Amino acid sequence: MTEENNTVAVEPQTCWYLYLIETASGQLYCGITLDVARRFHEHAANKSKTARSLRGKGPLTLRYAAKVGTHGDALRAELRVKKLTRTQKLRLADGDTALALELGLSRVVISLS
């Protein structure tokens, strides 16, 4: 057996983020991404990569972003956040760390009000 047969390709660990965007009318949109800045600019560009529910609803404001870990962690966190009331989402965006911990969100990356 050669050394080449014993090697296993390991995928680099990537960190996923959960984010909240607010539209001009105050609607809150929750999503996940590997790159918050890139994804926000795609939404704000109002082109083909913009989420359908955000098209034509600008200007957009990035209200919150937090590191959540793996893709699976991000999907579960997104589901939990989408089940929150508007008031709870606003509390999260305003930096409620107790709520963030309750939702399994780690360190806040961006919190703009």
C-alpha positions as CSV (number, residue, x, y, z in Angstrom):
1,M,0.0,0.0,0.0
2,T,1.4,3.4,-1.0
3,E,1.3,6.5,1.2
4,E,-1.1,8.1,-1.3
5,N,-3.8,5.5,-0.6
6,N,-3.7,6.3,3.1
7,T,-4.2,10.0,2.8
8,V,-7.7,11.4,3.3
9,A,-8.7,14.8,2.0
10,V,-9.9,17.0,4.8
11,E,-12.2,19.9,4.0
12,P,-11.1,23.1,5.7
13,Q,-13.4,24.2,8.5
14,T,-15.6,27.1,7.5
15,C,-17.5,29.3,9.8
16,W,-21.1,30.1,9.0
17,Y,-22.8,33.3,10.1
18,L,-26.5,34.2,10.7
19,Y,-27.6,37.8,9.8
20,L,-30.6,40.0,10.1
21,I,-31.3,42.7,7.5
22,E,-34.0,45.4,7.9
23,T,-35.8,46.8,4.8
24,A,-36.8,50.4,4.4
25,S,-40.3,49.5,5.6
26,G,-39.0,47.8,8.7
27,Q,-39.4,44.2,7.6
28,L,-36.7,41.9,9.1
29,Y,-35.0,39.2,6.9
30,C,-32.9,36.4,8.4
31,G,-30.3,34.5,6.4
32,I,-27.1,32.5,6.7
33,T,-23.8,32.8,4.8
34,L,-20.1,32.2,4.9
35,D,-19.3,35.9,4.1
36,V,-21.7,38.5,5.6
37,A,-20.3,41.5,3.7
38,R,-20.5,39.8,0.3
39,R,-24.0,38.5,1.0
40,F,-25.3,41.9,2.2
41,H,-23.9,43.6,-0.9
42,E,-25.6,40.9,-3.1
43,H,-28.9,41.7,-1.4
44,A,-28.4,45.5,-1.6
45,A,-27.5,45.3,-5.3
46,N,-31.1,44.3,-6.0
47,K,-30.1,41.9,-8.8
48,S,-30.4,38.2,-9.4
49,K,-28.6,37.2,-6.2
50,T,-30.9,39.3,-4.1
51,A,-33.4,37.2,-2.0
52,R,-36.8,37.5,-3.6
53,S,-38.4,38.8,-0.4
54,L,-35.8,41.7,-0.4
55,R,-36.1,42.8,-4.1
56,G,-37.2,46.4,-4.4
57,K,-37.4,46.9,-0.7
58,G,-34.2,48.9,-0.2
59,P,-32.4,50.7,1.2
60,L,-31.4,47.7,3.3
61,T,-29.6,47.9,6.7
62,L,-27.5,45.1,8.2
63,R,-28.8,45.0,11.8
64,Y,-27.1,41.9,13.2
65,A,-24.6,39.1,12.3
66,A,-23.2,36.4,14.6
67,K,-20.9,33.4,14.2
68,V,-22.8,30.2,14.4
69,G,-20.3,27.5,13.4
70,T,-21.0,24.7,10.9
71,H,-23.6,24.8,8.1
72,G,-25.9,22.5,10.2
73,D,-25.6,24.9,13.2
74,A,-26.4,27.8,11.0
75,L,-29.5,26.1,9.5
76,R,-30.8,25.3,13.0
77,A,-30.1,28.8,14.3
78,E,-31.8,30.3,11.3
79,L,-34.9,28.2,12.0
80,R,-34.9,29.3,15.6
81,V,-34.6,33.0,14.7
82,K,-37.3,32.8,12.1
83,K,-39.7,31.5,14.7
84,L,-39.1,34.5,17.0
85,T,-41.5,37.4,17.2
86,R,-40.6,40.7,15.6
87,T,-40.0,42.2,19.1
88,Q,-37.6,39.3,19.9
89,K,-35.7,39.8,16.6
90,L,-35.3,43.5,17.4
91,R,-34.0,42.6,20.9
92,L,-31.5,40.3,19.2
93,A,-30.5,43.0,16.8
94,D,-30.1,45.5,19.7
95,G,-27.6,43.2,21.4
96,D,-29.6,41.1,23.9
97,T,-26.9,38.7,24.8
98,A,-29.1,36.5,27.0
99,L,-31.4,35.9,24.0
100,A,-28.5,35.2,21.7
101,L,-27.1,32.6,24.1
102,E,-30.6,31.1,24.5
103,L,-30.7,30.7,20.7
104,G,-27.2,29.1,20.6
105,L,-25.6,32.1,18.8
106,S,-22.0,32.8,19.7
107,R,-20.0,36.0,19.4
108,V,-21.8,38.9,17.8
109,V,-19.8,40.0,14.7
110,I,-21.9,43.1,13.7
111,S,-24.7,44.8,15.6
112,L,-25.9,48.0,13.9
113,S,-28.9,50.0,15.1
